[in-house]
Amino acid sequence: MSNFQLIPAIDLLGGRCVRLAQGRYDEVTRYGEDPAAVAARFAAAPGLRRLHVVDLDGARTGAPAPGNRAALRAILAALQSRNIALQLGGGLRSLASVEEWLELGVERAILGTAALRNPELVREAARRHPGRIGVGVDARGGRVAVQGWLESSDCSALDLARRFQDAGVAALIHTDIARDGMGSGPNLEASAALAAALSIPVIASGGVGSLDHVRAAARRPGIAGLIVGRALHDGAMELGSALEAAACC
């Protein structure tokens, strides 16, 4: 089996499954009232190993959103019997919130804003929970954006990633915000450059719109995985076909 992972994404806003365009909260497309049903449909695809979930309310407000808690618990229940791992990001900015979700069954917690503003939290979480902490590096024009992508920083994606080279994090998720939700293709050049500079596995995200994009990512040296969202929800791509495309390369 290839080590490369194709990872479907579910974004939660107000307890519903949605997608944003380039992270803009004023450009929301809703895909259903029942995120757990979406998770169950994804979970039925042969070969799926991991699901990526983002609490968009939490990412914006700085704390896990109460309105999404029930949806997250239902998603965890839908995945449990199929042995599919869940990685969760959005609003995880304290050790208590990270550990709460890990105890509830989340396999990997992804910290983005905290990685920039509180790197010691990431280090402590990774020390306490080896293999279960990831770092989200979300960049606009090569510069890191935080707080649900609403605030930009002067820190480059590479500089942020290098801070955790020796922290023991399980993975780094790199998103090019300008491509996210647009279907024009992920920024594989930037993701591969991060991978070449680091020993941390790099997962690319943002802009996947076709099976050719999946194959290109799977063939790209250094890229450990690819997160796909809108294309699966829109029906532009079928998850089984995407998993096959990822495995064949």
N, C-alpha and C positions, 0 to 999 in steps of 0.2 A: 504494500500500500504506500502511495506517495505521502510524504510528510506535509506537503502543501495542503492547506485547508481552505475550502470554499465555505464562507460563513454567512448565512442569511441574517438580516437585521430587522428588528422591530423597534420603532421609535414610539414612545408613549407620550401623549399630551392629553391631560384631562381624562385619563383612563381609557383613551381610544388609541387605535393604531393609526399613525399618521406618517407623512414624510414632509420635510421642508425643502425648499429650493435654496441652496447655498447658505443654509442655516438661518434663513429669514423667517421669523415667527409670524410675519404678516403674509407669508405665502405657504399656507398649510393645505395639503391634500389629505383628506381622511379616507381610510381604507376599511373601516369597519368598527363596529361597536364592541367586538369581542376579540381582544388580542390573543387570548388563550386558544381560540379556535384557529387563528392564523398560525400560532406556534404548533398546534397539533397537526395542522396540514403540512407544515415544514418538516416536522418530526417524522412524518410517514415516509419521507423520501429516503430510499436506501442509500447508505453511505454517509449520511449526515452525522457529524461528530460534535458540532458546536453551534450555538445560537447566540447572537449579539443583541442585547437590549439596551436602549438608552432612555432614561427618564428625562425628557426634555424640560419638564417643569422643574425638576430638581437641578438640572444644569443651569437654568436661568436664575433660580431663587437661592441656590446654595445649600439646599437641604433636600433629602428625599421627599417627594411630594406625596402627601396623604392620598390624593386622588388616584395615584398610580399603584398604591400598595396592594390593593386587592387584585389588580391586573397582574402584577408581578408574581404574587402568590399562585394565581391560577396558571400562569405560564410555567412556573416551576413544577406544579402538579402535572401539567400536560407532558412535560419532558421526563419526569421521574421514571416512568415505567419503560422508557426507551433508551435509557442510559446515554442521554445527550447532555453535554455540559452547557451551562449558561454563563456567559460573561456579561456583567452589568456595569454601566457607566451612567454618570449624571447625578450631581449633587452629593457625591461621596467625598466629604471634606473633613471628616473626623474619623478617628480610629473606631469609635463606637458605631458609627453608621456602617463602616466597612465590615466590622465583625458581626454586626447584626445580620447582614445579608449573607455572609459566608456561613453563619450558623443555620440560616434558613434553607441553605442548599445551593446558593450561587457558587459556582466553581471558581470564578475569577472576577475580582473587582478591578475596574479600570478607573484610574485617577487622572484627571486632566488639569483642571484649575488648581487643584491642590499640588500638583507636580511643579507648577510654576511658583505658587505663593507659599507653599509649605512643604518643601522637598523632604524635610526630616520626617514628616508624616508618612510619605511613601517609603522611606527607608525603614522606619519602624514597622510599618505594616508588612513589608516584604520580609523583614527579619522574623516576625512572629508567624507569618503564614507563607512559607517558602512555596514557590510555584503557583501562587494564587493571586498575585498582584500584578497588574499591567499598568502601563503609562500611556495616556492618550496625548499625542502630539498633533494638535489641530492648527494648521497654518494657513494664513492668508498672505499671499505674496512672499512666502518663506518665513514670515513672522508669526509667532504663536498668538492665538486668540483664545480667550478664556471666558468664563461666566456665560456659558451657552453660546459662545462665539460672538457675544455682544461687545466685548472689550478686547482691543488689540494691545500688544506689548511690543517692546523693542528687542525681545529675545528671539533669536533665530531657532528654527526647529532643531538644527543640529546641536546648538549650544544646550538647549533644554535636554535633549536626549542624552548627551554626554554626561550630564550630571548623575545619571543613574546607571552608568556603565558597570559599576562595581556594587550596585545595590541589591542585586539578586532578583530583579523583577523578571517575570515570566515572559513578557512580550511588550512590544511597543506598537501601538496602533497609530499609523500616520494617515491623516486626512488632509487633502487639499480642499479647503473650503470652497474655493471658486468653482470646483468641479462637482461638488457634492449635489446629488439630485438632478444633475444636468444630462447624464447619459452620454457625455462626449468622450468618456474614457478616463481611467484613473491616472494620476501623475506617477507613473511607474519609475520615471527617471529620478524624481526626488525621493521616492521610497527606497529605491535601490541604492541611492547615494547614502542614505542613512544606514542601510544594512551593511554597506561596505565599510562604514566608519565605526561600527559597533559589533559587539558580540551578542547583543540581545536580538532575538527573533523579531523581525519587522513584518507587520500585517498592514497591507495597503487598503485604503478606503476612500470612497468618494468618486462618483462619476461613472460607475460600471453600467453599461447599457447594452452589451451584446456578448455572445459567447466568444467572439474574437477577443474581447477585452479579458475574459477569463483565461483563455489560452495564453495570451501574451503575458499575463501576470504569472501563470504557472510555469512558464518557460524562463522567466526572468531570474537570473541568479541572485540569491540572497533574500528574495521575498518569500516569507513563510506562509502567507495566506492572503485572502482577499475577502473583504466584506461587501456584500451586495444587498441593496435595499430596494429602491424605487423600481428597478427593472423587474423584480420578482412580484411586487405588489401591483404594478401596472399590467402585468401579463406579457411584457416584452421578452421575458425570459422565463423558462420553466425550470424549477429547482433541480429536478432530476437530470435534465440536460446539462445544466451548469455544473453539477457534481461530476458528471461524466467527462465534461470538457476539462475540468480541473484535474481529474485523475489520469487522463490520457497523455498528459505532457510530462 
